[in-house]
C-alpha cells in the first residue's frame, strides 16, 4: 500500500467497491503499519481511537501512540517474519496519548501483495467489560433495595418519635440543654434524609418514557449548575446536532446529569483552569435487551460528562457505582449508585474512564423511534 493512503481515505470516491469506503464502514479501528513504523492507513474508527485525524497520523509513527514495549510491536514483527495471521486477546494499549484502561483484542495480518505492510484490527474490550460491570452494579443495587425497604420501616417510626421528644424537651430546656435538643433534631433529620435516598432504590413503579431531546436536558442542567454549584467553572459543549431523541424519562435524565455535573464541579472546584465538557455523539453497534420488550435494541446514543480534575482513586475505580462507595468526607455513596440504577432501568450502560487530568462518565442509551410508542413504560429495576 503506497504511502499517503491516509490522504486517499479522506478523498475516497463513493463507489460501492471502494476498499477505503468499506474499511471506514467497519465498526472497529483498522490501521496499516508501513515497514518504517509509520501509519500507512487508518479508517474512521481508528481516527477516533487514536484521537487524531488522517493527515496527522500520516506523519506519525505507531510508537508515538503506543509504548515501545507493547506486545503489539512483537505481533507486527512476527506477522512480517512468518506471513501468518495472529490474534491476541486482552492486550493493554494504555499510554499518555491514548489514556488509561485501553484493554483490546488485536487481529494482525500481512497484506497479501505487500507483506511488509501489516494490517491491525483493534477491538476495544470496554463494551464487553462494561456489560459485566453493569451486572455487578445492578446486583449491588438490588441488595440495597431490600435493605432500603427494611430500613424505611424499622428506622422511620422510632426516628420520628426521637425527633418529637426532642422538640418537647426543647420547650422546657435551658439554653445549654437546648443546644443538645437541636442537635438531636438535626441528626434525626439527617438520618431521615438518608433513609429517603435509600428508599428510592426500592421504587419499582413503571418508568414513563417518551422522546426526549438530550440537548435540552443538558442545557437545563448547565443552567442549574451555573446558577449554583458550578457558578465559577467553565462548562463547554461538544454536541452532535443531528442526534435523534432518546427514549427516556426527562426528569430522571435531569437527575442523572445533575449528579454527574455536580460531581465534576466538585472535582475541579479548586483548580484555576478547571473545566467540564458535555459531549454527545452517535456510536452505533451495541445491542441489548431492554426490559418490557422482547426485541433487542441498539444503544447508539453516547452522552459524556468530562472534567480535567485529579481523577478517581484507583482503589475505588472498579466499584465506583456500588452503594456507599465515596471519596467525600460527608458523602453517602448513594449518588452514583442511583445514577447507575436509573441508567440501567432505561436499558442503558454507564461507564467511568478516569486518569489524572481527565475523567469521563459515559452513558450509552437507546434512541426513540415510532415503534416504541406502545412500550414507553418500563418496570424499574427489571433490567
C-alpha positions as CSV (number, residue, x, y, z in Angstrom):
1,X,0.0,0.0,0.0
2,X,1.6,3.3,-1.1
3,X,2.4,6.0,1.5
4,X,-0.2,8.8,1.5
5,X,-3.0,6.2,1.7
6,X,-4.4,8.1,4.7
7,X,-5.0,11.1,2.4
8,X,-6.6,8.8,-0.1
9,X,-9.1,7.8,2.6
10,X,-10.2,11.4,3.1
11,X,-10.7,11.8,-0.7
12,X,-12.1,8.4,-1.5
13,X,-14.8,8.1,-4.0
14,X,-18.4,7.0,-3.4
15,X,-18.2,3.8,-5.4
16,X,-19.5,0.8,-3.6
17,X,-16.4,-1.3,-4.4
18,X,-14.1,1.3,-2.9
19,X,-12.0,-0.5,-0.3
20,X,-11.5,2.6,1.7
21,X,-15.2,3.1,2.0
22,X,-15.7,-0.5,3.1
23,X,-12.9,-0.2,5.8
24,X,-14.4,3.1,7.0
25,X,-17.8,1.4,7.4
26,X,-16.3,-1.2,9.8
27,X,-17.2,-0.5,13.5
28,X,-13.7,-1.2,14.7
29,X,-10.4,0.6,14.3
30,X,-8.3,-0.7,11.4
31,X,-4.7,0.5,10.7
32,X,-2.0,-0.4,8.3
33,X,1.6,0.0,9.5
34,X,4.4,0.5,6.9
35,X,7.9,-1.1,7.2
36,X,9.3,2.1,8.8
37,X,6.6,2.0,11.5
38,X,4.6,4.9,10.1
39,X,0.8,4.8,9.8
40,X,0.0,3.9,6.2
41,X,-3.7,3.8,6.6
42,X,-6.3,4.4,9.3
43,X,-10.1,4.0,9.0
44,X,-12.6,6.4,10.6
45,X,-12.8,4.4,13.9
46,X,-9.0,4.4,14.1
47,X,-9.0,8.2,14.0
48,X,-11.4,8.2,16.9
49,X,-9.4,5.6,18.8
50,X,-6.1,7.5,18.4
51,X,-7.9,10.9,18.8
52,X,-6.1,12.1,15.7
53,X,-7.1,12.9,12.1
54,X,-5.8,11.2,9.0
55,X,-3.5,13.9,7.9
56,X,-1.8,14.0,11.4
57,X,-1.5,10.2,11.6
58,X,0.1,10.0,8.2
59,X,3.1,11.9,9.6
60,X,3.5,9.9,12.8
61,X,4.8,6.5,13.9
62,X,2.9,4.0,15.8
63,X,5.5,4.2,18.7
64,X,4.3,7.8,19.3
65,X,0.9,6.5,20.4
66,X,1.7,3.0,21.9
67,X,4.5,2.2,24.4
68,X,7.6,0.7,22.8
69,X,7.4,-2.4,25.0
70,X,3.8,-3.1,23.9
71,X,3.0,-6.7,22.7
72,X,1.6,-5.1,19.6
73,X,5.0,-4.5,18.1
74,X,6.1,-8.1,18.7
75,X,2.9,-9.2,17.0
76,X,3.7,-7.0,14.0
77,X,7.2,-8.3,13.7
78,X,6.0,-11.9,14.0
79,X,3.5,-11.4,11.2
80,X,6.2,-9.8,9.0
81,X,8.5,-12.7,9.5
82,X,6.0,-15.5,9.1
83,X,3.3,-14.0,7.0
84,X,0.7,-15.7,9.2
85,X,-2.3,-14.2,10.9
86,X,-2.2,-13.7,14.7
87,X,-4.9,-12.9,17.3
88,X,-4.1,-11.7,20.8
89,X,-6.7,-11.1,23.4
90,X,-6.9,-8.7,26.3
91,X,-3.8,-6.6,25.3
92,X,-3.1,-3.4,27.3
93,X,-2.5,-0.4,25.0
94,X,-2.7,2.3,27.6
95,X,-0.4,5.3,27.2
96,X,-0.4,9.0,28.0
97,X,-1.5,9.7,24.4
98,X,-4.4,7.1,24.4
99,X,-5.4,7.4,28.0
100,X,-5.8,4.7,30.7
101,X,-7.5,1.3,30.6
102,X,-7.2,0.6,26.9
103,X,-7.8,-3.1,27.0
104,X,-8.2,-4.5,23.5
105,X,-8.2,-7.6,21.3
106,X,-5.8,-7.5,18.4
107,X,-6.1,-9.2,15.0
108,X,-2.9,-8.8,13.0
109,X,-2.3,-9.9,9.4
110,X,0.1,-9.1,6.5
111,X,-1.2,-7.6,3.3
112,X,-1.2,-10.3,0.6
113,X,0.7,-8.3,-2.0
114,X,2.9,-6.3,0.4
115,X,3.9,-8.4,3.3
116,X,6.0,-5.7,4.9
117,X,2.8,-3.7,5.4
118,X,0.8,-5.1,8.4
119,X,-2.9,-4.7,9.0
120,X,-4.1,-4.4,12.6
121,X,-7.7,-4.5,13.6
122,X,-8.4,-3.4,17.2
123,X,-11.4,-4.5,19.1
124,X,-11.8,-2.5,22.3
125,X,-12.9,-4.7,25.2
126,X,-14.5,-1.8,27.0
127,X,-18.0,-2.6,25.8
128,X,-17.9,-6.3,26.9
129,X,-16.3,-5.3,30.2
130,X,-19.0,-2.6,30.7
131,X,-21.7,-5.3,30.4
132,X,-20.0,-7.4,33.1
133,X,-19.7,-4.4,35.4
134,X,-23.3,-3.4,34.8
135,X,-24.4,-6.7,36.1
136,X,-22.3,-6.2,39.2
137,X,-23.6,-2.7,39.7
138,X,-27.2,-3.8,39.3
139,X,-26.7,-6.8,41.7
140,X,-25.4,-4.4,44.3
141,X,-28.3,-2.0,43.7
142,X,-30.8,-4.9,44.2
143,X,-29.1,-5.8,47.5
144,X,-29.6,-2.2,48.6
145,X,-33.3,-2.4,47.5
146,X,-34.0,-5.0,50.2
147,X,-32.0,-3.1,52.8
148,X,-33.8,0.2,51.9
149,X,-37.2,-1.4,52.4
150,X,-36.3,-2.8,55.8
151,X,-34.7,0.5,56.9
152,X,-37.6,2.6,55.9
153,X,-39.9,0.6,58.1
154,X,-37.5,-0.1,61.1
155,X,-36.0,3.4,61.3
156,X,-38.5,5.9,60.2
157,X,-41.1,5.3,63.0
158,X,-38.7,5.4,66.0
159,X,-36.8,8.3,64.4
160,X,-40.0,10.3,64.3
161,X,-40.5,9.6,68.0
162,X,-37.0,10.7,68.8
163,X,-37.4,14.0,66.9
164,X,-40.8,14.7,68.6
165,X,-39.4,14.0,72.0
166,X,-36.5,16.4,71.4
167,X,-39.0,19.1,70.4
168,X,-40.9,18.7,73.6
169,X,-37.8,18.8,75.7
170,X,-36.6,22.0,73.9
171,X,-39.6,24.0,75.2
172,X,-38.6,23.5,78.9
173,X,-34.8,23.1,78.5
174,X,-32.1,25.6,79.5
175,X,-30.1,27.4,76.9
176,X,-27.3,25.0,77.3
177,X,-29.5,21.9,77.0
178,X,-31.4,23.5,74.1
179,X,-28.2,23.2,72.0
180,X,-28.3,19.4,72.6
181,X,-32.0,19.1,71.7
182,X,-31.5,20.9,68.5
183,X,-28.6,18.7,67.7
184,X,-30.8,15.6,68.2
185,X,-33.4,17.1,65.8
186,X,-30.8,18.0,63.2
187,X,-29.2,14.5,63.3
188,X,-32.7,12.9,63.2
189,X,-33.5,14.9,60.1
190,X,-30.1,13.9,58.5
191,X,-30.8,10.2,59.1
192,X,-34.3,10.6,57.7
193,X,-33.0,12.1,54.5
194,X,-30.5,9.3,54.2
195,X,-33.4,6.8,54.5
196,X,-35.4,8.7,51.9
197,X,-32.5,8.5,49.5
198,X,-32.1,4.8,50.1
199,X,-35.8,4.2,49.7
200,X,-35.5,5.4,46.1
201,X,-33.7,2.1,45.3
202,X,-36.9,0.1,46.2
203,X,-39.1,2.1,43.8
204,X,-40.5,-0.5,41.4
205,X,-43.1,1.7,39.7
206,X,-43.2,1.8,35.9
207,X,-41.0,4.5,34.3
208,X,-42.9,6.7,31.9
209,X,-40.7,7.2,29.0
210,X,-41.0,9.3,25.8
211,X,-38.9,11.0,23.2
212,X,-36.5,13.4,24.9
213,X,-34.2,15.9,23.4
214,X,-30.9,15.3,25.3
215,X,-29.5,18.7,24.4
216,X,-32.4,20.4,26.1
217,X,-31.8,18.3,29.2
218,X,-28.1,19.1,29.2
219,X,-28.8,22.8,28.7
220,X,-31.2,22.7,31.7
221,X,-28.6,21.0,33.9
222,X,-26.0,23.5,32.7
223,X,-28.2,26.4,33.7
224,X,-28.8,25.0,37.1
225,X,-25.1,24.4,37.6
226,X,-24.1,27.9,36.6
227,X,-26.6,29.4,38.9
228,X,-25.3,27.4,41.9
229,X,-22.6,24.8,42.4
230,X,-20.7,25.4,39.1
231,X,-21.0,29.2,39.1
232,X,-17.3,29.9,38.6
233,X,-16.5,26.8,36.5
234,X,-16.1,26.7,32.7
235,X,-18.7,24.4,31.1
236,X,-18.2,23.7,27.4
237,X,-20.3,21.7,25.0
238,X,-19.4,19.4,22.1
239,X,-22.8,18.4,20.7
240,X,-23.9,16.4,17.7
241,X,-26.9,18.4,16.5
242,X,-28.1,15.5,14.3
243,X,-28.8,13.2,17.2
244,X,-32.3,11.7,17.4
245,X,-34.3,11.9,20.6
246,X,-33.5,9.5,23.4
247,X,-36.1,7.1,24.8
248,X,-36.2,8.2,28.4
249,X,-37.9,9.9,31.3
250,X,-36.8,13.6,31.2
251,X,-36.9,14.2,34.9
252,X,-34.8,11.2,35.7
253,X,-32.3,12.2,33.0
254,X,-32.0,15.6,34.6
255,X,-31.3,13.9,37.9
256,X,-28.6,11.7,36.3
257,X,-26.7,14.5,34.6
258,X,-27.2,17.0,37.5
259,X,-25.5,14.4,39.8
260,X,-22.6,13.9,37.3
261,X,-22.1,17.6,36.6
262,X,-22.1,18.3,40.3
263,X,-19.5,15.6,41.0
264,X,-17.4,17.0,38.1
265,X,-17.7,20.6,39.5
266,X,-16.5,19.4,43.0
267,X,-13.5,17.7,41.3
268,X,-12.3,20.9,39.6
269,X,-13.6,23.5,42.1
270,X,-10.2,24.4,43.4
271,X,-8.4,24.4,40.0
272,X,-7.9,27.7,38.2
273,X,-8.2,26.0,34.8
274,X,-11.0,23.6,35.9
275,X,-13.3,22.7,33.0
276,X,-16.3,20.5,32.5
277,X,-17.3,19.3,29.0
278,X,-20.7,17.9,27.9
279,X,-20.4,15.7,24.9
280,X,-23.0,14.0,22.7
281,X,-22.2,11.6,19.8
282,X,-23.6,8.8,17.7
283,X,-22.0,5.4,18.4
284,X,-23.8,2.6,16.6
285,X,-23.0,-1.1,17.0
286,X,-24.2,-2.1,20.5
287,X,-27.3,-4.2,21.0
288,X,-29.0,-5.1,24.3
289,X,-32.3,-6.5,25.6
290,X,-34.5,-3.8,27.2
291,X,-37.0,-4.6,30.0
292,X,-40.6,-4.6,28.9
293,X,-39.7,-5.5,25.3
294,X,-39.0,-8.8,23.5
295,X,-36.8,-7.0,21.0
296,X,-33.1,-6.2,21.2
297,X,-32.4,-2.6,20.7
298,X,-29.3,-0.7,19.8
299,X,-27.6,1.8,22.1
300,X,-26.3,4.3,19.6
301,X,-26.6,7.5,21.7
302,X,-23.5,8.4,23.7
303,X,-23.6,11.2,26.3
304,X,-20.5,12.1,28.3
305,X,-19.6,14.4,31.2
306,X,-15.9,15.1,31.2
307,X,-13.6,17.0,33.6
308,X,-9.9,17.7,34.0
309,X,-9.8,17.1,37.7
310,X,-7.5,14.8,39.6
311,X,-9.4,11.7,38.6
312,X,-11.0,8.8,40.5
313,X,-8.7,7.0,43.0
314,X,-7.6,3.6,41.7
315,X,-8.8,1.8,44.8
316,X,-12.5,2.6,44.2
317,X,-12.5,2.9,40.4
318,X,-13.9,-0.5,39.7
319,X,-16.6,-0.2,42.3
320,X,-17.5,3.5,41.9
321,X,-21.1,2.7,41.1
322,X,-21.6,0.5,44.1
323,X,-23.6,1.8,47.0
324,X,-21.7,3.5,49.9
325,X,-18.5,3.9,47.8
326,X,-17.4,7.6,48.0
327,X,-14.3,9.8,48.5
328,X,-16.2,12.7,50.0
329,X,-15.8,13.1,53.8
330,X,-19.5,13.8,54.2
331,X,-20.8,11.8,51.2
332,X,-23.2,8.8,51.5
333,X,-22.0,7.0,48.4
334,X,-25.5,6.7,47.0
335,X,-25.4,9.3,44.3
336,X,-23.6,7.3,41.6
337,X,-25.3,4.1,42.6
338,X,-28.7,5.8,41.9
339,X,-27.3,7.1,38.6
340,X,-26.4,3.6,37.6
341,X,-29.8,2.3,38.6
342,X,-31.6,4.9,36.6
343,X,-29.5,4.3,33.5
344,X,-29.9,0.6,33.9
345,X,-33.7,0.9,34.3
346,X,-33.7,2.7,31.0
347,X,-31.8,-0.2,29.3
348,X,-28.6,1.8,29.1
349,X,-25.0,1.5,30.1
350,X,-22.8,3.8,32.2
351,X,-19.0,3.6,32.5
352,X,-16.3,5.7,34.0
353,X,-12.8,6.1,32.5
354,X,-10.5,8.1,34.7
355,X,-6.9,9.1,35.0
356,X,-5.3,12.2,36.5
357,X,-6.3,15.2,34.4
358,X,-9.2,13.5,32.5
359,X,-12.3,11.8,33.8
360,X,-15.2,10.7,31.6
361,X,-18.6,9.4,32.7
362,X,-20.0,7.9,29.5
363,X,-23.6,6.8,29.1
364,X,-25.0,4.7,26.2
365,X,-28.8,4.8,25.7
366,X,-31.4,3.7,23.1
367,X,-32.8,6.2,20.6
368,X,-36.5,6.8,20.4
369,X,-38.5,5.5,17.4
370,X,-42.1,5.4,16.4
371,X,-42.2,1.7,17.0
372,X,-41.5,2.3,20.7
373,X,-44.8,4.2,21.4
374,X,-46.5,1.0,22.6
375,X,-43.8,0.2,25.1
376,X,-42.9,3.5,26.6
377,X,-43.3,2.3,30.2
378,X,-40.6,0.1,31.8
379,X,-40.7,-1.5,35.2
380,X,-37.8,0.0,37.2
381,X,-35.1,-2.4,38.2
382,X,-36.2,-5.2,35.8
383,X,-33.1,-4.9,33.6
